[in-house]
Amino acid sequence: MNPNPVVAIAGATGAVGVEMIRCLEERNFPVKELKLLASARSAGKTMKFRGKDIVVEELTEASFKGVDIAFFSAGGGISRKFAQAVKEAGAVMIDNSSAYRMDPNVPLVIPEINPEAALHHNGIIANPNCSTIIAITPLWPIHKVNRVKRLVAATYQAASGAGAAAMEELEQATRAFLSGEPFEQKIIPHPYPFNVFSHNSNVDPETGYNEEELKMVKETKKIFGDDNIRVTATCVRVPVLRAHSEALDFECENPITPKEVRDILAKAPGVKIVDDVSANYFPMPKDASGKDDILVGRIRQDISDPSGRSIAMFVAGDQLLKGAALNAVQIGELLVR
């Protein structure tokens, strides 16, 4: 890989694309040239990078000539449509969609967990689902010390997971609700203000699990390289603009204490402990928003497990950053080391 690559961002004007631009700048990613790509309706707009205006170009199959790294955050259909063009141009696609995550020939990478996998690609590297990243990044250092056998997760997912349009709709719907005015939801299928509901992804009629839940199950197994880990999840959408929270309950192979978990996580990359029992202050999406680290707290023994092998804890992480843009940029950093 060229140590000073030409970089393209497909979906540059979306919520994740905007964060990718910011991450590249803030982390001083060695960009020789940045190409911003989007749909025809966004072409011609300008966006700032390192103090300069860059004109957004229409995404076409010819967009990747001379490109070394192509970050994609424009949906699975777009990723599939342009994957061959990216590879034929000699570039590496770092894809934020679900299109290639479970492809056995495509590495699924969280740099804090399996960085070596990024170096064994065939032109495509997949970025995991946001809920998976936020759940298992803090679990991995524990897993290395005392294997995690089972994970039960309940998510509290923000509007940011459905994109900039959903965030704007939540703001508009909340204003309408407080003013007593009618409001028609167009992005989110249920009334959003002051409401929670099952994640708005399709439900598998056979298992009863929705797509978001099954992503967490399958992706955890692939990233950990452990088909025997048992995972179940209940994914819920909450009226929060940005940053997902998750309640995690995990069982280890051997007994483990909250102190041992805190000691492990205190040294773990990408994680910050927020666990002030006396002040009743624990991870919150308002504190995770705009932050790179995943916040971890409410670390306690699961008293329902008399064996002492289970821990309950609560995490919060910025879906647009570590759950998407930041993780993708970190993968890019692995390629240019």
C-alpha positions as CSV (number, residue, x, y, z in Angstrom):
1,M,0.0,0.0,0.0
2,N,1.2,3.5,-0.9
3,P,2.2,5.2,2.5
4,N,0.6,8.4,1.2
5,P,-2.5,7.1,-0.5
6,V,-5.1,8.7,-2.7
7,V,-8.3,8.2,-0.7
8,A,-12.0,8.2,-1.9
9,I,-15.1,8.4,0.3
10,A,-18.3,7.1,-1.3
11,G,-21.3,8.5,0.5
12,A,-19.2,11.5,1.6
13,T,-22.2,13.7,2.3
14,G,-24.0,11.3,4.6
15,A,-23.7,11.3,8.4
16,V,-20.9,8.6,8.4
17,G,-19.1,10.2,5.4
18,V,-18.9,13.5,7.2
19,E,-17.4,11.8,10.2
20,M,-14.9,9.9,8.0
21,I,-13.6,13.3,6.7
22,R,-13.2,14.6,10.2
23,C,-11.5,11.4,11.4
24,L,-9.0,11.5,8.5
25,E,-8.2,15.1,9.4
26,E,-8.1,14.8,13.1
27,R,-5.9,11.6,13.0
28,N,-3.6,13.2,10.5
29,F,-4.2,10.3,8.1
30,P,-1.5,10.5,5.3
31,V,-3.8,11.5,2.5
32,K,-2.1,12.5,-0.7
33,E,-5.4,13.4,-2.3
34,L,-9.0,13.1,-1.2
35,K,-11.9,12.4,-3.6
36,L,-15.4,12.9,-2.2
37,L,-18.1,10.9,-4.0
38,A,-21.9,10.9,-3.7
39,S,-25.1,10.6,-5.7
40,A,-25.8,12.9,-8.7
41,R,-28.0,15.1,-6.5
42,S,-25.1,15.9,-4.2
43,A,-22.5,16.4,-6.9
44,G,-21.2,19.9,-7.1
45,K,-21.4,20.6,-3.3
46,T,-18.2,21.5,-1.5
47,M,-16.9,20.1,1.7
48,K,-13.9,21.2,3.8
49,F,-10.8,19.1,4.4
50,R,-7.7,20.5,5.9
51,G,-8.9,24.0,5.3
52,K,-9.6,23.5,1.6
53,D,-12.8,23.2,-0.3
54,I,-13.3,19.9,-2.1
55,V,-16.0,19.5,-4.7
56,V,-18.2,16.4,-4.4
57,E,-18.2,14.3,-7.5
58,E,-20.8,11.9,-8.8
59,L,-20.0,8.3,-7.9
60,T,-19.4,6.3,-11.1
61,E,-17.4,3.3,-12.0
62,A,-14.7,5.6,-13.3
63,S,-14.3,7.3,-10.0
64,F,-11.6,5.0,-8.6
65,K,-8.8,5.5,-11.2
66,G,-5.6,6.3,-9.3
67,V,-7.4,5.6,-5.9
68,D,-5.6,3.5,-3.3
69,I,-8.2,3.3,-0.5
70,A,-12.0,3.7,-1.0
71,F,-14.1,4.1,2.1
72,F,-17.7,3.2,1.4
73,S,-20.7,4.3,3.4
74,A,-23.5,4.5,1.0
75,G,-25.5,1.3,1.6
76,G,-25.0,-2.4,0.7
77,G,-26.5,-2.0,-2.8
78,I,-24.0,0.7,-3.7
79,S,-21.1,-1.3,-2.3
80,R,-22.0,-4.4,-4.3
81,K,-22.5,-2.3,-7.5
82,F,-19.1,-0.7,-7.3
83,A,-16.9,-3.4,-5.7
84,Q,-15.6,-4.7,-9.0
85,A,-14.7,-1.3,-10.2
86,V,-12.8,-0.5,-7.0
87,K,-10.8,-3.8,-7.3
88,E,-10.1,-3.3,-11.0
89,A,-8.7,0.1,-10.3
90,G,-6.3,-1.5,-7.8
91,A,-7.8,0.1,-4.8
92,V,-8.9,-1.5,-1.5
93,M,-12.6,-1.1,-0.5
94,I,-13.2,-0.5,3.2
95,D,-16.9,-1.1,3.4
96,N,-19.2,0.1,6.1
97,S,-22.3,-1.7,4.9
98,S,-23.4,-5.3,5.6
99,A,-22.8,-6.4,2.0
100,Y,-19.6,-8.4,2.5
101,R,-19.4,-8.9,6.3
102,M,-20.2,-12.6,6.3
103,D,-18.4,-13.4,3.1
104,P,-15.8,-16.0,4.1
105,N,-13.3,-14.3,1.7
106,V,-13.7,-10.9,3.2
107,P,-12.0,-10.0,6.6
108,L,-14.3,-8.4,9.2
109,V,-12.1,-6.2,11.3
110,I,-12.0,-4.3,14.6
111,P,-8.4,-3.1,14.9
112,E,-8.4,-3.5,18.7
113,I,-9.3,-7.2,18.2
114,N,-8.1,-8.7,14.9
115,P,-5.8,-6.2,13.2
116,E,-3.9,-8.9,11.4
117,A,-7.0,-9.9,9.5
118,A,-6.9,-6.6,7.5
119,L,-3.7,-7.6,5.8
120,H,-5.3,-10.7,4.3
121,H,-7.8,-9.2,2.0
122,N,-8.8,-9.7,-1.6
123,G,-9.6,-6.0,-2.3
124,I,-12.4,-5.7,0.2
125,I,-12.3,-5.3,4.0
126,A,-15.6,-5.1,5.9
127,N,-16.4,-2.8,8.8
128,P,-18.6,-4.6,11.4
129,N,-22.1,-3.5,12.5
130,C,-22.1,-0.6,14.9
131,S,-23.8,-2.6,17.7
132,T,-21.3,-5.4,17.4
133,I,-18.3,-3.1,17.6
134,I,-19.6,-1.3,20.7
135,A,-20.4,-4.6,22.4
136,I,-17.4,-6.7,21.7
137,T,-14.5,-4.2,21.7
138,P,-14.6,-4.1,25.5
139,L,-15.3,-7.8,25.7
140,W,-12.2,-8.9,23.7
141,P,-9.5,-8.1,26.3
142,I,-11.6,-10.0,28.9
143,H,-12.0,-12.9,26.4
144,K,-8.2,-13.1,26.0
145,V,-7.8,-13.6,29.7
146,N,-10.8,-15.6,30.5
147,R,-12.8,-16.9,27.5
148,V,-16.3,-15.5,27.1
149,K,-18.6,-18.4,26.5
150,R,-21.9,-16.6,26.3
151,L,-23.1,-13.1,25.7
152,V,-26.6,-11.7,26.3
153,A,-27.0,-8.1,24.9
154,A,-29.8,-5.6,25.0
155,T,-29.3,-2.5,22.9
156,Y,-30.5,1.1,23.1
157,Q,-29.9,2.4,19.6
158,A,-29.9,6.0,18.6
159,A,-31.3,7.7,15.5
160,S,-27.8,8.0,14.1
161,G,-27.8,4.3,13.3
162,A,-30.4,5.1,10.6
163,G,-28.5,8.1,9.2
164,A,-28.7,11.8,9.1
165,A,-32.2,11.8,7.8
166,A,-33.4,9.8,10.9
167,M,-31.6,12.2,13.2
168,E,-33.3,15.2,11.5
169,E,-36.7,13.4,11.7
170,L,-36.3,12.8,15.4
171,E,-35.7,16.5,16.0
172,Q,-38.7,17.5,13.8
173,A,-41.0,14.9,15.3
174,T,-40.1,15.9,18.8
175,R,-40.8,19.6,18.1
176,A,-44.2,18.6,16.6
177,F,-45.0,16.4,19.6
178,L,-44.2,19.1,22.1
179,S,-46.3,21.6,20.1
180,G,-49.2,19.2,19.8
181,E,-48.9,19.2,16.0
182,P,-49.4,16.1,13.8
183,F,-46.2,14.6,12.2
184,E,-45.8,12.0,9.6
185,Q,-42.9,9.6,10.1
186,K,-41.1,8.9,6.8
187,I,-37.7,7.4,7.9
188,I,-38.6,5.6,11.1
189,P,-41.7,3.5,10.9
190,H,-43.1,4.2,14.5
191,P,-43.7,7.3,16.5
192,Y,-40.3,8.2,17.6
193,P,-40.4,11.0,20.3
194,F,-40.7,9.6,23.9
195,N,-41.0,6.1,22.6
196,V,-39.0,2.9,22.3
197,F,-39.6,0.1,19.9
198,S,-37.9,-3.0,18.4
199,H,-35.2,-2.2,16.0
200,N,-36.7,-1.3,12.6
201,S,-35.0,-4.1,10.6
202,N,-36.7,-7.1,9.1
203,V,-37.6,-10.0,11.4
204,D,-36.8,-13.5,10.5
205,P,-40.1,-15.4,10.8
206,E,-38.3,-18.6,11.6
207,T,-36.1,-17.5,14.5
208,G,-38.0,-14.4,15.6
209,Y,-34.8,-12.4,15.5
210,N,-34.4,-9.2,13.5
211,E,-31.5,-8.5,11.2
212,E,-29.7,-6.3,13.7
213,E,-29.8,-9.0,16.3
214,L,-28.5,-11.7,13.9
215,K,-25.7,-9.4,12.8
216,M,-24.5,-9.3,16.4
217,V,-24.7,-13.1,16.7
218,K,-22.9,-13.9,13.5
219,E,-20.3,-11.1,13.4
220,T,-19.2,-11.8,17.0
221,K,-18.4,-15.4,16.1
222,K,-16.5,-14.3,13.0
223,I,-14.4,-11.6,14.6
224,F,-13.6,-13.6,17.7
225,G,-12.8,-16.6,15.5
226,D,-15.0,-18.7,17.8
227,D,-18.0,-20.5,16.5
228,N,-18.8,-21.9,19.9
229,I,-19.5,-18.6,21.6
230,R,-23.2,-18.3,22.4
231,V,-24.7,-14.9,21.6
232,T,-28.3,-13.6,21.9
233,A,-29.5,-10.0,21.5
234,T,-32.5,-7.8,21.7
235,C,-32.1,-4.6,19.7
236,V,-34.2,-1.6,20.4
237,R,-34.4,1.9,19.0
238,V,-34.6,4.8,21.5
239,P,-35.2,8.5,21.0
240,V,-31.6,9.5,21.3
241,L,-29.9,11.5,18.5
242,R,-26.4,10.0,18.7
243,A,-24.5,7.1,20.4
244,H,-25.7,3.6,21.2
245,S,-25.9,2.1,24.6
246,E,-26.0,-1.6,25.4
247,A,-26.6,-3.7,28.5
248,L,-24.3,-6.7,28.4
249,D,-24.3,-9.9,30.5
250,F,-21.5,-12.3,29.7
251,E,-20.4,-15.7,31.1
252,C,-16.7,-16.6,31.2
253,E,-15.1,-20.0,31.2
254,N,-13.8,-19.5,34.8
255,P,-14.9,-17.4,37.8
256,I,-14.3,-13.7,37.3
257,T,-14.8,-10.7,39.6
258,P,-15.8,-7.1,38.8
259,K,-12.3,-6.0,40.1
260,E,-10.6,-8.3,37.6
261,V,-12.8,-6.9,34.8
262,R,-11.9,-3.3,35.8
263,D,-8.2,-4.1,35.9
264,I,-8.4,-5.6,32.5
265,L,-10.4,-2.8,30.9
266,A,-8.2,-0.1,32.6
267,K,-5.4,-1.1,30.2
268,A,-7.6,-1.9,27.2
269,P,-7.3,0.2,24.0
270,G,-10.4,2.1,22.8
271,V,-12.2,1.8,26.2
272,K,-12.8,4.2,29.0
273,I,-14.2,3.1,32.4
274,V,-17.0,5.3,33.7
275,D,-18.1,3.6,36.8
276,D,-18.8,6.0,39.7
277,V,-21.0,4.1,42.1
278,S,-21.1,6.8,44.8
279,A,-22.4,9.4,42.3
280,N,-24.5,6.9,40.4
281,Y,-22.7,8.0,37.3
282,F,-22.3,5.5,34.5
283,P,-22.0,5.5,30.7
284,M,-24.5,7.7,28.9
285,P,-24.9,8.5,25.2
286,K,-24.5,12.2,25.9
287,D,-21.0,11.5,27.2
288,A,-20.1,9.1,24.4
289,S,-21.3,11.4,21.6
290,G,-18.3,12.8,19.8
291,K,-15.8,10.6,21.7
292,D,-13.6,7.9,20.2
293,D,-13.6,5.6,23.3
294,I,-16.4,3.2,24.2
295,L,-17.5,4.0,27.8
296,V,-17.9,1.0,30.1
297,G,-19.5,1.0,33.6
298,R,-22.1,-0.7,35.9
299,I,-19.6,-3.5,36.2
300,R,-21.0,-6.0,38.6
301,Q,-21.3,-9.6,39.4
302,D,-24.3,-11.3,37.9
303,I,-26.0,-12.5,41.1
304,S,-28.2,-14.9,39.1
305,D,-25.1,-17.1,38.4
306,P,-24.0,-18.8,41.6
307,S,-20.8,-20.1,39.8
308,G,-19.3,-16.6,39.8
309,R,-18.5,-16.8,36.1
310,S,-20.9,-14.0,34.9
311,I,-20.6,-10.2,34.8
312,A,-23.2,-7.6,33.9
313,M,-22.1,-4.2,32.6
314,F,-23.3,-1.2,30.6
315,V,-21.6,0.4,27.6
316,A,-22.1,3.4,25.4
317,G,-20.3,4.3,22.2
318,D,-20.6,6.8,19.4
319,Q,-22.3,4.9,16.5
320,L,-21.0,7.4,13.9
321,L,-17.4,7.2,15.2
322,K,-16.2,3.9,16.7
323,G,-19.4,2.2,15.4
324,A,-18.6,3.3,11.8
325,A,-16.3,6.1,10.6
326,L,-13.5,5.8,13.2
327,N,-13.3,2.0,12.9
328,A,-13.0,2.3,9.1
329,V,-10.3,4.9,9.3
330,Q,-8.4,2.7,11.8
331,I,-8.6,-0.1,9.3
332,G,-7.1,2.2,6.8
333,E,-4.3,3.1,9.2
334,L,-3.4,-0.6,9.4
335,L,-2.9,-0.6,5.6
336,V,-0.5,2.3,5.5
337,R,1.7,1.5,8.4
